[in-house]
Amino acid sequence: MVCPNCQSSKVVKNGRIKVNRAICVECNRQFSENPLPQSYSAEVKALCQTIHNGIGFRGIERAENQP
Ligand SMILES: [Zn+2]
């Protein structure tokens, strides 16, 4: 694990926070041990769209069944 700010390997884990956080000794910058990916893959985007559409259709169906 290296600091994303200065690429130093002199980092210490910050166990006080539940999320895996670490602090760089060199620049004192806090960062996450497992940073989230910058962008989702096309596969994940497609899956999210499918789920979103499914909820949308269900919502319309519910609305149509209302008296
Ligand atoms: Zn650093």
N, CA, C, O and the ligand as a Tripos MOL2 file, in Angstrom:
@<TRIPOS>MOLECULE
protein
  269   267    68     0     0
PROTEIN
NO_CHARGES

@<TRIPOS>ATOM
      1 N           0.8460   -1.2030    0.0000 N.3       1 MET1
      2 CA          0.0000    0.0000    0.0000 C.3       1 MET1
      3 C           0.8740    1.2440    0.0000 C.2       1 MET1
      4 O           1.7770    1.3610    0.8280 O.2       1 MET1
      5 N           0.6260    2.1620   -0.9030 N.am      2 VAL2
      6 CA          1.3830    3.4080   -0.9790 C.3       2 VAL2
      7 C           0.4240    4.5890   -0.9580 C.2       2 VAL2
      8 O          -0.7590    4.4710   -1.2760 O.2       2 VAL2
      9 N           0.9770    5.7280   -0.5720 N.am      3 CYS3
     10 CA          0.1830    6.9500   -0.5190 C.3       3 CYS3
     11 C          -0.1520    7.4000   -1.9370 C.2       3 CYS3
     12 O           0.7450    7.5050   -2.7730 O.2       3 CYS3
     13 N          -1.4400    7.6720   -2.2260 N.am      4 PRO4
     14 CA         -1.8130    8.1190   -3.5760 C.3       4 PRO4
     15 C          -1.3490    9.5450   -3.8690 C.2       4 PRO4
     16 O          -1.3500    9.9880   -5.0180 O.2       4 PRO4
     17 N          -0.9540   10.2520   -2.8160 N.am      5 ASN5
     18 CA         -0.5420   11.6480   -2.9830 C.3       5 ASN5
     19 C           0.9400   11.7630   -3.3050 C.2       5 ASN5
     20 O           1.3150   12.4870   -4.2270 O.2       5 ASN5
     21 N           1.7920   11.0570   -2.5580 N.am      6 CYS6
     22 CA          3.2400   11.1880   -2.7610 C.3       6 CYS6
     23 C           3.9010    9.8410   -3.0470 C.2       6 CYS6
     24 O           5.1250    9.7660   -3.1560 O.2       6 CYS6
     25 N           3.1150    8.7890   -3.1690 N.am      7 GLN7
     26 CA          3.6100    7.4470   -3.5070 C.3       7 GLN7
     27 C           4.5650    6.8960   -2.4500 C.2       7 GLN7
     28 O           5.3420    5.9850   -2.7360 O.2       7 GLN7
     29 N           4.5170    7.4370   -1.2370 N.am      8 SER8
     30 CA          5.3550    6.9260   -0.1640 C.3       8 SER8
     31 C           4.7380    5.6600    0.4080 C.2       8 SER8
     32 O           3.5180    5.5280    0.5040 O.2       8 SER8
     33 N           5.6110    4.7320    0.7840 N.am      9 SER9
     34 CA          5.1180    3.4890    1.3900 C.3       9 SER9
     35 C           5.0660    3.6010    2.9070 C.2       9 SER9
     36 O           4.6800    2.6520    3.5900 O.2       9 SER9
     37 N           5.4580    4.7730    3.4430 N.am     10 LYS10
     38 CA          5.4400    4.9970    4.8890 C.3      10 LYS10
     39 C           4.0410    5.4280    5.3080 C.2      10 LYS10
     40 O           3.7730    6.6030    5.5610 O.2      10 LYS10
     41 N           3.1590    4.4350    5.3730 N.am     11 VAL11
     42 CA          1.7800    4.7160    5.7520 C.3      11 VAL11
     43 C           1.4150    3.8770    6.9640 C.2      11 VAL11
     44 O           1.9060    2.7620    7.1350 O.2      11 VAL11
     45 N           0.5500    4.4280    7.7980 N.am     12 VAL12
     46 CA          0.0800    3.7060    8.9800 C.3      12 VAL12
     47 C          -1.4320    3.5940    8.9000 C.2      12 VAL12
     48 O          -2.1130    4.5060    8.4290 O.2      12 VAL12
     49 N          -1.9430    2.4730    9.3620 N.am     13 LYS13
     50 CA         -3.3770    2.2560    9.3270 C.3      13 LYS13
     51 C          -4.0430    3.0350   10.4460 C.2      13 LYS13
     52 O          -3.5520    3.0910   11.5730 O.2      13 LYS13
     53 N          -5.1400    3.6160   10.1140 N.am     14 ASN14
     54 CA         -5.9310    4.3450   11.0980 C.3      14 ASN14
     55 C          -7.1000    3.4720   11.5060 C.2      14 ASN14
     56 O          -8.1310    3.4400   10.8340 O.2      14 ASN14
     57 N          -6.9310    2.7560   12.6260 N.am     15 GLY15
     58 CA         -7.9380    1.7850   13.0490 C.3      15 GLY15
     59 C          -9.1200    2.3880   13.7680 C.2      15 GLY15
     60 O         -10.0780    1.6850   14.0910 O.2      15 GLY15
     61 N          -9.0660    3.6920   14.0250 N.am     16 ARG16
     62 CA        -10.1520    4.3270   14.7890 C.3      16 ARG16
     63 C         -11.4260    4.4210   13.9750 C.2      16 ARG16
     64 O         -12.5270    4.4080   14.5250 O.2      16 ARG16
     65 N         -11.2740    4.5160   12.6620 N.am     17 ILE17
     66 CA        -12.4350    4.6280   11.7860 C.3      17 ILE17
     67 C         -12.7800    3.2380   11.2590 C.2      17 ILE17
     68 O         -11.8930    2.4470   10.9380 O.2      17 ILE17
     69 N         -14.0590    2.9540   11.1740 N.am     18 LYS18
     70 CA        -14.5090    1.6210   10.7330 C.3      18 LYS18
     71 C         -14.0270    1.3170    9.3190 C.2      18 LYS18
     72 O         -13.5560    0.2140    9.0420 O.2      18 LYS18
     73 N         -14.1460    2.2850    8.4380 N.am     19 VAL19
     74 CA        -13.6790    2.1040    7.0660 C.3      19 VAL19
     75 C         -12.1550    2.0330    7.0930 C.2      19 VAL19
     76 O         -11.5050    2.7940    7.8090 O.2      19 VAL19
     77 N         -11.5880    1.1120    6.3080 N.am     20 ASN20
     78 CA        -10.1340    0.9380    6.2870 C.3      20 ASN20
     79 C          -9.4450    2.2040    5.7890 C.2      20 ASN20
     80 O          -9.3830    2.4840    4.5920 O.2      20 ASN20
     81 N          -8.9330    2.9500    6.7560 N.am     21 ARG21
     82 CA         -8.2800    4.2070    6.4110 C.3      21 ARG21
     83 C          -6.8200    4.1240    6.8110 C.2      21 ARG21
     84 O          -6.4680    3.4130    7.7530 O.2      21 ARG21
     85 N          -5.9820    4.8380    6.1080 N.am     22 ALA22
     86 CA         -4.5640    4.8750    6.4140 C.3      22 ALA22
     87 C          -4.0780    6.3160    6.3140 C.2      22 ALA22
     88 O          -4.6630    7.1410    5.6120 O.2      22 ALA22
     89 N          -2.9960    6.5980    7.0300 N.am     23 ILE23
     90 CA         -2.4130    7.9410    7.0120 C.3      23 ILE23
     91 C          -0.9790    7.8340    6.5230 C.2      23 ILE23
     92 O          -0.2320    6.9660    6.9760 O.2      23 ILE23
     93 N          -0.5840    8.7080    5.6000 N.am     24 CYS24
     94 CA          0.7920    8.7480    5.0960 C.3      24 CYS24
     95 C           1.6580    9.5130    6.0880 C.2      24 CYS24
     96 O           1.3070   10.6140    6.5130 O.2      24 CYS24
     97 N           2.7870    8.9260    6.4510 N.am     25 VAL25
     98 CA          3.6920    9.5680    7.3980 C.3      25 VAL25
     99 C           4.4040   10.7460    6.7380 C.2      25 VAL25
    100 O           4.7370   11.7280    7.4020 O.2      25 VAL25
    101 N           4.6330   10.6470    5.4410 N.am     26 GLU26
    102 CA          5.3950   11.6600    4.7050 C.3      26 GLU26
    103 C           4.6060   12.9640    4.5590 C.2      26 GLU26
    104 O           5.1230   14.0400    4.8590 O.2      26 GLU26
    105 N           3.3640   12.8690    4.1020 N.am     27 CYS27
    106 CA          2.5910   14.0840    3.8190 C.3      27 CYS27
    107 C           1.3700   14.2060    4.7150 C.2      27 CYS27
    108 O           0.6110   15.1680    4.6010 O.2      27 CYS27
    109 N           1.1710   13.2320    5.6150 N.am     28 ASN28
    110 CA          0.0910   13.2890    6.6140 C.3      28 ASN28
    111 C          -1.2910   13.2460    5.9790 C.2      28 ASN28
    112 O          -2.2730   13.6930    6.5720 O.2      28 ASN28
    113 N          -1.3560   12.7160    4.7880 N.am     29 ARG29
    114 CA         -2.6220   12.6770    4.0800 C.3      29 ARG29
    115 C          -3.3630   11.3880    4.4180 C.2      29 ARG29
    116 O          -2.7690   10.3100    4.4470 O.2      29 ARG29
    117 N          -4.6610   11.5070    4.6720 N.am     30 GLN30
    118 CA         -5.4880   10.3260    4.9400 C.3      30 GLN30
    119 C          -6.0750    9.8090    3.6370 C.2      30 GLN30
    120 O          -6.4920   10.5900    2.7820 O.2      30 GLN30
    121 N          -6.1040    8.5080    3.4930 N.am     31 PHE31
    122 CA         -6.7160    7.9270    2.3100 C.3      31 PHE31
    123 C          -7.2940    6.5670    2.6530 C.2      31 PHE31
    124 O          -6.9630    5.9730    3.6790 O.2      31 PHE31
    125 N          -8.1650    6.0830    1.7730 N.am     32 SER32
    126 CA         -8.8190    4.7980    1.9810 C.3      32 SER32
    127 C          -7.9160    3.6740    1.4950 C.2      32 SER32
    128 O          -7.2470    3.8020    0.4700 O.2      32 SER32
    129 N          -7.9020    2.5690    2.2410 N.am     33 GLU33
    130 CA         -7.0560    1.4370    1.8690 C.3      33 GLU33
    131 C          -7.5720    0.7730    0.5960 C.2      33 GLU33
    132 O          -6.7900    0.3150   -0.2380 O.2      33 GLU33
    133 N          -8.8890    0.7260    0.4570 N.am     34 ASN34
    134 CA         -9.4920    0.1300   -0.7290 C.3      34 ASN34
    135 C         -10.3230    1.1950   -1.4370 C.2      34 ASN34
    136 O         -11.5450    1.2240   -1.2920 O.2      34 ASN34
    137 N          -9.6760    2.0620   -2.1940 N.am     35 PRO35
    138 CA        -10.4270    3.1330   -2.8410 C.3      35 PRO35
    139 C         -11.4050    2.5980   -3.8730 C.2      35 PRO35
    140 O         -11.1360    1.5950   -4.5340 O.2      35 PRO35
    141 N         -12.5310    3.2640   -4.0080 N.am     36 LEU36
    142 CA        -13.5550    2.8350   -4.9560 C.3      36 LEU36
    143 C         -13.0550    3.0690   -6.3750 C.2      36 LEU36
    144 O         -12.3160    4.0210   -6.6280 O.2      36 LEU36
    145 N         -13.4520    2.2110   -7.2900 N.am     37 PRO37
    146 CA        -13.0260    2.4080   -8.6830 C.3      37 PRO37
    147 C         -13.5570    3.7180   -9.2340 C.2      37 PRO37
    148 O         -14.6490    4.1610   -8.8780 O.2      37 PRO37
    149 N         -12.7760    4.3290  -10.1030 N.am     38 GLN38
    150 CA        -13.1400    5.6420  -10.6580 C.3      38 GLN38
    151 C         -14.4210    5.5540  -11.4850 C.2      38 GLN38
    152 O         -15.2430    6.4700  -11.4560 O.2      38 GLN38
    153 N         -14.5910    4.4700  -12.2120 N.am     39 SER39
    154 CA        -15.7810    4.3370  -13.0510 C.3      39 SER39
    155 C         -16.2230    2.8800  -13.0690 C.2      39 SER39
    156 O         -15.4150    1.9630  -12.9220 O.2      39 SER39
    157 N         -17.5010    2.6940  -13.2470 N.am     40 TYR40
    158 CA        -18.0400    1.3430  -13.3080 C.3      40 TYR40
    159 C         -17.8450    0.7710  -14.7140 C.2      40 TYR40
    160 O         -17.7970    1.5070  -15.6990 O.2      40 TYR40
    161 N         -17.7380   -0.5280  -14.7800 N.am     41 SER41
    162 CA        -17.5780   -1.1730  -16.0700 C.3      41 SER41
    163 C         -18.9030   -1.1370  -16.8320 C.2      41 SER41
    164 O         -19.9640   -0.9130  -16.2490 O.2      41 SER41
    165 N         -18.8230   -1.3570  -18.1230 N.am     42 ALA42
    166 CA        -20.0230   -1.3340  -18.9600 C.3      42 ALA42
    167 C         -21.0130   -2.3910  -18.4900 C.2      42 ALA42
    168 O         -22.2270   -2.2020  -18.5690 O.2      42 ALA42
    169 N         -20.4790   -3.5070  -17.9990 N.am     43 GLU43
    170 CA        -21.3190   -4.6070  -17.5350 C.3      43 GLU43
    171 C         -22.1780   -4.1500  -16.3510 C.2      43 GLU43
    172 O         -23.3780   -4.4190  -16.3060 O.2      43 GLU43
    173 N         -21.5600   -3.4660  -15.4070 N.am     44 VAL44
    174 CA        -22.2570   -2.9870  -14.2100 C.3      44 VAL44
    175 C         -23.2760   -1.9270  -14.5990 C.2      44 VAL44
    176 O         -24.3850   -1.8980  -14.0650 O.2      44 VAL44
    177 N         -22.9000   -1.0510  -15.5340 N.am     45 LYS45
    178 CA        -23.8140   -0.0050  -15.9800 C.3      45 LYS45
    179 C         -25.0640   -0.6230  -16.6010 C.2      45 LYS45
    180 O         -26.1840   -0.1810  -16.3440 O.2      45 LYS45
    181 N         -24.8520   -1.6660  -17.4340 N.am     46 ALA46
    182 CA        -25.9670   -2.3490  -18.0940 C.3      46 ALA46
    183 C         -26.8740   -2.9960  -17.0530 C.2      46 ALA46
    184 O         -28.0990   -2.9440  -17.1690 O.2      46 ALA46
    185 N         -26.2720   -3.6020  -16.0420 N.am     47 LEU47
    186 CA        -27.0320   -4.2620  -14.9850 C.3      47 LEU47
    187 C         -27.8720   -3.2340  -14.2240 C.2      47 LEU47
    188 O         -29.0460   -3.4710  -13.9370 O.2      47 LEU47
    189 N         -27.2640   -2.0930  -13.9010 N.am     48 CYS48
    190 CA        -27.9720   -1.0280  -13.1820 C.3      48 CYS48
    191 C         -29.1450   -0.5290  -14.0030 C.2      48 CYS48
    192 O         -30.2200   -0.2680  -13.4630 O.2      48 CYS48
    193 N         -28.9420   -0.3970  -15.3040 N.am     49 GLN49
    194 CA        -29.9960    0.0840  -16.1910 C.3      49 GLN49
    195 C         -31.1500   -0.9230  -16.2260 C.2      49 GLN49
    196 O         -32.3160   -0.5280  -16.2290 O.2      49 GLN49
    197 N         -30.8290   -2.2140  -16.2520 N.am     50 THR50
    198 CA        -31.8400   -3.2730  -16.2710 C.3      50 THR50
    199 C         -32.6720   -3.2150  -14.9980 C.2      50 THR50
    200 O         -33.9000   -3.2900  -15.0420 O.2      50 THR50
    201 N         -31.9920   -3.0820  -13.8630 N.am     51 ILE51
    202 CA        -32.6850   -3.0090  -12.5690 C.3      51 ILE51
    203 C         -33.5620   -1.7600  -12.5390 C.2      51 ILE51
    204 O         -34.7080   -1.8080  -12.0910 O.2      51 ILE51
    205 N         -33.0210   -0.6490  -13.0170 N.am     52 HIS52
    206 CA        -33.7500    0.6210  -13.0160 C.3      52 HIS52
    207 C         -35.0090    0.5090  -13.8600 C.2      52 HIS52
    208 O         -36.0840    0.9450  -13.4490 O.2      52 HIS52
    209 N         -34.8690   -0.0750  -15.0400 N.am     53 ASN53
    210 CA        -36.0170   -0.2540  -15.9390 C.3      53 ASN53
    211 C         -37.0650   -1.1580  -15.3030 C.2      53 ASN53
    212 O         -38.2640   -0.9040  -15.4160 O.2      53 ASN53
    213 N         -36.6050   -2.2260  -14.6270 N.am     54 GLY54
    214 CA        -37.5190   -3.1490  -13.9700 C.3      54 GLY54
    215 C         -38.3580   -2.4520  -12.9240 C.2      54 GLY54
    216 O         -39.5660   -2.6730  -12.8460 O.2      54 GLY54
    217 N         -37.7250   -1.6080  -12.1160 N.am     55 ILE55
    218 CA        -38.4180   -0.8580  -11.0660 C.3      55 ILE55
    219 C         -39.4070    0.1130  -11.7160 C.2      55 ILE55
    220 O         -40.5170    0.3150  -11.2220 O.2      55 ILE55
    221 N         -38.9780    0.7130  -12.8400 N.am     56 GLY56
    222 CA        -39.8200    1.6740  -13.5440 C.3      56 GLY56
    223 C         -41.1010    1.0210  -14.0410 C.2      56 GLY56
    224 O         -42.1930    1.5620  -13.8650 O.2      56 GLY56
    225 N         -40.9610   -0.1580  -14.6690 N.am     57 PHE57
    226 CA        -42.1230   -0.8630  -15.1950 C.3      57 PHE57
    227 C         -43.0660   -1.2690  -14.0640 C.2      57 PHE57
    228 O         -44.2860   -1.1530  -14.1870 O.2      57 PHE57
    229 N         -42.4840   -1.7470  -12.9590 N.am     58 ARG58
    230 CA        -43.2940   -2.1610  -11.8140 C.3      58 ARG58
    231 C         -44.0640   -0.9580  -11.2670 C.2      58 ARG58
    232 O         -45.2250   -1.0720  -10.8740 O.2      58 ARG58
    233 N         -43.4000    0.1830  -11.2520 N.am     59 GLY59
    234 CA        -44.0250    1.4040  -10.7460 C.3      59 GLY59
    235 C         -45.2100    1.7970  -11.5950 C.2      59 GLY59
    236 O         -46.2490    2.1990  -11.0710 O.2      59 GLY59
    237 N         -45.0600    1.6830  -12.9370 N.am     60 ILE60
    238 CA        -46.1420    2.0360  -13.8610 C.3      60 ILE60
    239 C         -47.3040    1.0700  -13.6560 C.2      60 ILE60
    240 O         -48.4640    1.4810  -13.6170 O.2      60 ILE60
    241 N         -46.9790   -0.2310  -13.5240 N.am     61 GLU61
    242 CA        -47.9940   -1.2590  -13.3370 C.3      61 GLU61
    243 C         -48.8410   -0.9500  -12.0840 C.2      61 GLU61
    244 O         -50.0690   -1.0290  -12.0950 O.2      61 GLU61
    245 N         -48.1110   -0.5910  -10.9970 N.am     62 ARG62
    246 CA        -48.7840   -0.2870   -9.7260 C.3      62 ARG62
    247 C         -49.7060    0.9150   -9.9080 C.2      62 ARG62
    248 O         -50.8350    0.9340   -9.4170 O.2      62 ARG62
    249 N         -49.2010    1.9100  -10.6210 N.am     63 ALA63
    250 CA        -49.9850    3.1420  -10.8090 C.3      63 ALA63
    251 C         -51.2600    2.8510  -11.6160 C.2      63 ALA63
    252 O         -52.3150    3.4240  -11.3420 O.2      63 ALA63
    253 N         -51.1550    1.9470  -12.6210 N.am     64 GLU64
    254 CA        -52.3000    1.6180  -13.4650 C.3      64 GLU64
    255 C         -53.3740    0.8340  -12.7100 C.2      64 GLU64
    256 O         -54.5630    0.9290  -13.0160 O.2      64 GLU64
    257 N         -52.9270    0.0520  -11.7070 N.am     65 ASN65
    258 CA        -53.8640   -0.7700  -10.9360 C.3      65 ASN65
    259 C         -54.6220    0.0530   -9.8940 C.2      65 ASN65
    260 O         -55.5860   -0.4260   -9.2990 O.2      65 ASN65
    261 N         -54.1860    1.2780   -9.6810 N.am     66 GLN66
    262 CA        -54.8500    2.1190   -8.6740 C.3      66 GLN66
    263 C         -56.2270    2.5640   -9.1790 C.2      66 GLN66
    264 O         -56.3690    2.8810  -10.3600 O.2      66 GLN66
    265 N         -57.2330    2.5930   -8.3170 N.am     67 PRO67
    266 CA        -58.5790    3.0020   -8.7470 C.3      67 PRO67
    267 C         -58.6420    4.4930   -9.1200 C.2      67 PRO67
    268 O         -59.7030    4.9890   -9.5000 O.2      67 PRO67
    269 ZN          1.9940   10.8310    1.2110 Zn       68 ZN68
@<TRIPOS>BOND
     1     1     2 1
     2     2     3 1
     3     3     4 2
     4     3     5 am
     5     5     6 1
     6     6     7 1
     7     7     8 2
     8     7     9 am
     9     9    10 1
    10    10    11 1
    11    11    12 2
    12    11    13 am
    13    13    14 1
    14    14    15 1
    15    15    16 2
    16    15    17 am
    17    17    18 1
    18    18    19 1
    19    19    20 2
    20    19    21 am
    21    21    22 1
    22    22    23 1
    23    23    24 2
    24    23    25 am
    25    25    26 1
    26    26    27 1
    27    27    28 2
    28    27    29 am
    29    29    30 1
    30    30    31 1
    31    31    32 2
    32    31    33 am
    33    33    34 1
    34    34    35 1
    35    35    36 2
    36    35    37 am
    37    37    38 1
    38    38    39 1
    39    39    40 2
    40    39    41 am
    41    41    42 1
    42    42    43 1
    43    43    44 2
    44    43    45 am
    45    45    46 1
    46    46    47 1
    47    47    48 2
    48    47    49 am
    49    49    50 1
    50    50    51 1
    51    51    52 2
    52    51    53 am
    53    53    54 1
    54    54    55 1
    55    55    56 2
    56    55    57 am
    57    57    58 1
    58    58    59 1
    59    59    60 2
    60    59    61 am
    61    61    62 1
    62    62    63 1
    63    63    64 2
    64    63    65 am
    65    65    66 1
    66    66    67 1
    67    67    68 2
    68    67    69 am
    69    69    70 1
    70    70    71 1
    71    71    72 2
    72    71    73 am
    73    73    74 1
    74    74    75 1
    75    75    76 2
    76    75    77 am
    77    77    78 1
    78    78    79 1
    79    79    80 2
    80    79    81 am
    81    81    82 1
    82    82    83 1
    83    83    84 2
    84    83    85 am
    85    85    86 1
    86    86    87 1
    87    87    88 2
    88    87    89 am
    89    89    90 1
    90    90    91 1
    91    91    92 2
    92    91    93 am
    93    93    94 1
    94    94    95 1
    95    95    96 2
    96    95    97 am
    97    97    98 1
    98    98    99 1
    99    99   100 2
   100    99   101 am
   101   101   102 1
   102   102   103 1
   103   103   104 2
   104   103   105 am
   105   105   106 1
   106   106   107 1
   107   107   108 2
   108   107   109 am
   109   109   110 1
   110   110   111 1
   111   111   112 2
   112   111   113 am
   113   113   114 1
   114   114   115 1
   115   115   116 2
   116   115   117 am
   117   117   118 1
   118   118   119 1
   119   119   120 2
   120   119   121 am
   121   121   122 1
   122   122   123 1
   123   123   124 2
   124   123   125 am
   125   125   126 1
   126   126   127 1
   127   127   128 2
   128   127   129 am
   129   129   130 1
   130   130   131 1
   131   131   132 2
   132   131   133 am
   133   133   134 1
   134   134   135 1
   135   135   136 2
   136   135   137 am
   137   137   138 1
   138   138   139 1
   139   139   140 2
   140   139   141 am
   141   141   142 1
   142   142   143 1
   143   143   144 2
   144   143   145 am
   145   145   146 1
   146   146   147 1
   147   147   148 2
   148   147   149 am
   149   149   150 1
   150   150   151 1
   151   151   152 2
   152   151   153 am
   153   153   154 1
   154   154   155 1
   155   155   156 2
   156   155   157 am
   157   157   158 1
   158   158   159 1
   159   159   160 2
   160   159   161 am
   161   161   162 1
   162   162   163 1
   163   163   164 2
   164   163   165 am
   165   165   166 1
   166   166   167 1
   167   167   168 2
   168   167   169 am
   169   169   170 1
   170   170   171 1
   171   171   172 2
   172   171   173 am
   173   173   174 1
   174   174   175 1
   175   175   176 2
   176   175   177 am
   177   177   178 1
   178   178   179 1
   179   179   180 2
   180   179   181 am
   181   181   182 1
   182   182   183 1
   183   183   184 2
   184   183   185 am
   185   185   186 1
   186   186   187 1
   187   187   188 2
   188   187   189 am
   189   189   190 1
   190   190   191 1
   191   191   192 2
   192   191   193 am
   193   193   194 1
   194   194   195 1
   195   195   196 2
   196   195   197 am
   197   197   198 1
   198   198   199 1
   199   199   200 2
   200   199   201 am
   201   201   202 1
   202   202   203 1
   203   203   204 2
   204   203   205 am
   205   205   206 1
   206   206   207 1
   207   207   208 2
   208   207   209 am
   209   209   210 1
   210   210   211 1
   211   211   212 2
   212   211   213 am
   213   213   214 1
   214   214   215 1
   215   215   216 2
   216   215   217 am
   217   217   218 1
   218   218   219 1
   219   219   220 2
   220   219   221 am
   221   221   222 1
   222   222   223 1
   223   223   224 2
   224   223   225 am
   225   225   226 1
   226   226   227 1
   227   227   228 2
   228   227   229 am
   229   229   230 1
   230   230   231 1
   231   231   232 2
   232   231   233 am
   233   233   234 1
   234   234   235 1
   235   235   236 2
   236   235   237 am
   237   237   238 1
   238   238   239 1
   239   239   240 2
   240   239   241 am
   241   241   242 1
   242   242   243 1
   243   243   244 2
   244   243   245 am
   245   245   246 1
   246   246   247 1
   247   247   248 2
   248   247   249 am
   249   249   250 1
   250   250   251 1
   251   251   252 2
   252   251   253 am
   253   253   254 1
   254   254   255 1
   255   255   256 2
   256   255   257 am
   257   257   258 1
   258   258   259 1
   259   259   260 2
   260   259   261 am
   261   261   262 1
   262   262   263 1
   263   263   264 2
   264   263   265 am
   265   265   266 1
   266   266   267 1
   267   267   268 2
@<TRIPOS>SUBSTRUCTURE
     1 MET1         2 RESIDUE 1 A MET
     2 VAL2         6 RESIDUE 1 A VAL
     3 CYS3        10 RESIDUE 1 A CYS
     4 PRO4        14 RESIDUE 1 A PRO
     5 ASN5        18 RESIDUE 1 A ASN
     6 CYS6        22 RESIDUE 1 A CYS
     7 GLN7        26 RESIDUE 1 A GLN
     8 SER8        30 RESIDUE 1 A SER
     9 SER9        34 RESIDUE 1 A SER
    10 LYS10       38 RESIDUE 1 A LYS
    11 VAL11       42 RESIDUE 1 A VAL
    12 VAL12       46 RESIDUE 1 A VAL
    13 LYS13       50 RESIDUE 1 A LYS
    14 ASN14       54 RESIDUE 1 A ASN
    15 GLY15       58 RESIDUE 1 A GLY
    16 ARG16       62 RESIDUE 1 A ARG
    17 ILE17       66 RESIDUE 1 A ILE
    18 LYS18       70 RESIDUE 1 A LYS
    19 VAL19       74 RESIDUE 1 A VAL
    20 ASN20       78 RESIDUE 1 A ASN
    21 ARG21       82 RESIDUE 1 A ARG
    22 ALA22       86 RESIDUE 1 A ALA
    23 ILE23       90 RESIDUE 1 A ILE
    24 CYS24       94 RESIDUE 1 A CYS
    25 VAL25       98 RESIDUE 1 A VAL
    26 GLU26      102 RESIDUE 1 A GLU
    27 CYS27      106 RESIDUE 1 A CYS
    28 ASN28      110 RESIDUE 1 A ASN
    29 ARG29      114 RESIDUE 1 A ARG
    30 GLN30      118 RESIDUE 1 A GLN
    31 PHE31      122 RESIDUE 1 A PHE
    32 SER32      126 RESIDUE 1 A SER
    33 GLU33      130 RESIDUE 1 A GLU
    34 ASN34      134 RESIDUE 1 A ASN
    35 PRO35      138 RESIDUE 1 A PRO
    36 LEU36      142 RESIDUE 1 A LEU
    37 PRO37      146 RESIDUE 1 A PRO
    38 GLN38      150 RESIDUE 1 A GLN
    39 SER39      154 RESIDUE 1 A SER
    40 TYR40      158 RESIDUE 1 A TYR
    41 SER41      162 RESIDUE 1 A SER
    42 ALA42      166 RESIDUE 1 A ALA
    43 GLU43      170 RESIDUE 1 A GLU
    44 VAL44      174 RESIDUE 1 A VAL
    45 LYS45      178 RESIDUE 1 A LYS
    46 ALA46      182 RESIDUE 1 A ALA
    47 LEU47      186 RESIDUE 1 A LEU
    48 CYS48      190 RESIDUE 1 A CYS
    49 GLN49      194 RESIDUE 1 A GLN
    50 THR50      198 RESIDUE 1 A THR
    51 ILE51      202 RESIDUE 1 A ILE
    52 HIS52      206 RESIDUE 1 A HIS
    53 ASN53      210 RESIDUE 1 A ASN
    54 GLY54      214 RESIDUE 1 A GLY
    55 ILE55      218 RESIDUE 1 A ILE
    56 GLY56      222 RESIDUE 1 A GLY
    57 PHE57      226 RESIDUE 1 A PHE
    58 ARG58      230 RESIDUE 1 A ARG
    59 GLY59      234 RESIDUE 1 A GLY
    60 ILE60      238 RESIDUE 1 A ILE
    61 GLU61      242 RESIDUE 1 A GLU
    62 ARG62      246 RESIDUE 1 A ARG
    63 ALA63      250 RESIDUE 1 A ALA
    64 GLU64      254 RESIDUE 1 A GLU
    65 ASN65      258 RESIDUE 1 A ASN
    66 GLN66      262 RESIDUE 1 A GLN
    67 PRO67      266 RESIDUE 1 A PRO
    68 ZN68       269 GROUP 0 **** ****
